[in-house]
Amino acid sequence: MTVKLKYIDSHWLVFVFQGTIAILFGCVTLFTSGRNSTSLVPVIGVSLLALAIVEFANSVYRSYNRQGWLVSTAVAVFDAIFGLLLLFMVNEGMAWHLTMMASYTLIRGIFELFIGFRTTVDPTDRFIWCLCGLCGLVFGVVIFNSGHLANVDFVRFFGAYMLILGICSLIYSAHNRVQQREYRLARSESAKKGSKARRAVSRRKSSKTTEKA
């Protein structure tokens, strides 16, 4: 049987790993004392590649369990592309770095808003995803308009976004774990009821057969 679970139903550990990575690299870039973006861009590139690795693992897991892997793979490719671009274009200058980070933040924010409004009706799920999406849009605009500030300021804005993303991911992982437990319990109860119903039907049929005999 194939169960096409949505992306938000990924295993809760996926969001734990993503949250930990985002918080770690968010803190590194947010509280850095660097004077230019060149020294920090490789750190951000590595963080995005780390997120991509987690998503690729999630995609393999979902594919193995026949839960639908397309969205997870697309997210992994998205993170990997931006991570590699930042690593390979580290010497291209501040304008390039600013544009890449702002574009990544805006696009991810739009995706998270889509997830929040189109793939869930649970109010907690929707609030978490939409909060991340709105933060992505806000920080993306802020990063685009921060070119006149000190060289490292837009990197710190990106770090603040990653920190918020990480915290939200950890909160969502805890909520998602509770949901998955409830889902397993509901399936177990449903299976038990179905088994009892089948046994009752079988007994009735057996009783009728005996009476006819």
Secondary structure, DSSP 8 states (H G I E B T S, - for coil): ------GGGS-HHHHHHHHHHHHHHHHHHHS---SSSTTTHHHHHHHHHHHHHHHHHHHHHHHHTTS--HHHHHHHHHHHHHHHHHHHTTTS-HHHHHHHHHHHHHHHHHHHHHHHHHS---HHHHHHHHHHHHHHHHHHHHHHT-TTS-TTHHHHHHHHHHHHHHHHHHHHHHHHHHHHHHHHHHHHHHHHHHHHHHHHHHHHHHHHHHHH-
